[in-house]
Structures are given as structure tokens and as C-alpha cells.
């Protein structure tokens, strides 16, 4: 559990304000301290404020979602948008299904059209749920488990990092979803479950996984906590999902359109289509080999560990404490494995990992070093080292400029849209 707030905690917050990158290192190094998650939250706000939403050489709105958020903000600000106009759009336009982003844009547009202020606000919300989710797991890990499984811990921390503010709707919805469920799955506490109603209003696609979560909550607790047959069935479903290789997209689109709210039909047609599938396949083919390899290693590495820890649940005490989380991790993993076959569904694998990493870490904390499950997990985790390094590189270099090493004062008068990865590529170009 976290330690009491020390009297000198203020200096850590000052460091986060004057040198956020140093504050990031500080709070991760002192992760046991009670102030650490709030310092981490402050760092998230700064990293949102300096997010490069339109890299040098790009036209605003033509790249990632972030540029379109800012373009929409500018439109609202310059047109002196009214709330009644926004309300009418909610009634008539498919692009306003996700209430969250449009309402945030509208409120900010009353004061400014500055994209960095918009992303600072988005990061404040994202960072709150992100920091709470990360520390919910860290606070419950024994020191020894943390140290001996540092690769998996690191992968947990960057599973859905603040850099994902680039797609604020999807990833904020994901963190709210995890925030709602983790206490119930780990401790049986239902106090946060009401947050499950929020994700569909942040990103429409979460309607389906929210329904799955509600259905799981309604399953009798004795079945989830201490029924070995239900556990084995969940494991079999998960294993089968690993080898499902194709879906009939046209039939799936028809089914989803038929049984979804009318306002969703336009979005479903855009996300579930053969044409988009071809586009996504072309994009994946254009990725560097090590990026594609990294994703596969993480997928199969984590899947193998999930299966390897199954024998640990032969112990009644482990089942009573962790079965609820393990079964859900397997079932949500099976669901996202199938969803990943949809053109835009690959990103839902991140949702699966948000439950896979915690159950792996919690289970390993209950195993001895001599246990065969522990040994398999340890060996598999070493294969995840290079993907971890590549992901850290992506988190630090792909969405930030030299402003990453600035602070909350310089952010007001120092703007740089040249990504750090551009400097690295230039350096290697010079070396060559």
C-alpha cells in the first residue's frame, strides 16, 4: 500500500512543475510514495499541453485525429458557435455521436482556439484516469514482484500511455472503462461501476464492451469466483480465439447495424467495411518489420503467460482472490481477439492488455520462484524486452518535440513542431 504523505512532498510537485520530464522519472522511481500518482498526473497534463498535433510539414486536419480536434475547435471559435447549434448537430449529424469531444471543444472554443490548451484539458481528464489505473495495480504489488517482473510492470505502465491523447476519445473511454471495472474485478467493490455508463458517450464503439461488462457483473458471483468448470470454459474460449483468422465483414456490418442504435449505423458502415480492411492492410504493410514483429511478440508473449498461469488457479485461495479478474481477462481477451479482425478493431487489443497485465502480475505475486508457471512467465517476459524498448521509443519520440524537456512556464512562449524522432533520423542520416 502507498506510504503516508511525507512533509517534503511539495518539492516533488515543484520539480514536476519546473521540469516535468524529471518529475516523470521521480514519480516512477518513488512509485511507492503516496504523492507519486498525483505527480504523474501533473506530468500527463504537461505532456498533453506540448503534444504535437500538427507536425512540421503536415496540413492541419489531414493527419491523425488530434489535428481534426484542433481544426474543429478553430471552426467553433471563429464561427461564434452557439450551444443550440451544437444541440441540433447532436440530433442530426453522425459526427457528433461522441458527446465528450464535441462538448469539450465547445467549452474551450468559448475562450480560445489554441490547440495546446485543448490538449491540456483533454490530458487533465485522461491523466486522472490513467494515473489512477496504473497506481491501482502498483499499490497492490509486493516489492519483490515489482522488481522481478519489471518488464511486465513497464509494459503495464505504457499499455495506453498519455501519448494516446492523439486519439483522445478512444483512449479516454478505455481508461474510464478500466477505472470502473478494476475494483470490482479485484476486490468485488461495485462503487465505481456506474462509470461504465460514460465510455459510450466518449467513444461510441465502447457500447458493445460495456454491455459485455454489465453482463459479466450480472453473472452470479459464485460462478465467477470459485467454479472451476466456468474457468476452464473461459480458457478454452480464449485459446480458440487465438486461432480465429477471418470474419465476414459484410454480414457483421449488417448484424451490428440491425441491432445498434440508429445513430450508430453511419459509423458502423465506416468502421466495418471491406474497403477499410484493404486500406488498413496496406498501412500495415508499410510499417517497418520490427514494428509488426513487436506487436506479434507482445500478443503471443502475453497470451502464452495468460495460459501458463492457469495451474495457479488449482489453489482454492487463488481462485477466491483472483478468479473474477482472471475469467474476465480471458473472456475480454477472446472478444478483442475476434474484434481485431475488424479493420479498426486491432486497437481493442489494448483493452485486453489492460486486464491481462494486472492478472499476470497479481498471480505471479502469489507464486514461488520454483513454480513452473512462474518460470514460464519469466522466460516469456524476456522475449518482451525488445518490444518494450521499441514502445518506449515510440512514446517518447513520435509525438513530442524538444519541448518535452521544457516546463509549465516555457510552454507559453516556446512552440516547436519538429518531432524528436525527426532529429534522431537526421542524426543517423548524418552518420551514414
PyMOL commands that set and color helices and strands:
alter all, ss='L'
color gray80, all
select helices_A, chain A and resi 10-18+20-29+36-49+65-78+83-92+94-96+99-109+115-138+143-148+150-157+162-187+193-197+199-202+206-218+221-226+228-241+249-259+262-271+274-285+289-314+316-339+348-364+372-382+385-397+402-405+410-412+420-431
alter helices_A, ss='H'
color red, helices_A
deselect
rebuild
show_as cartoon
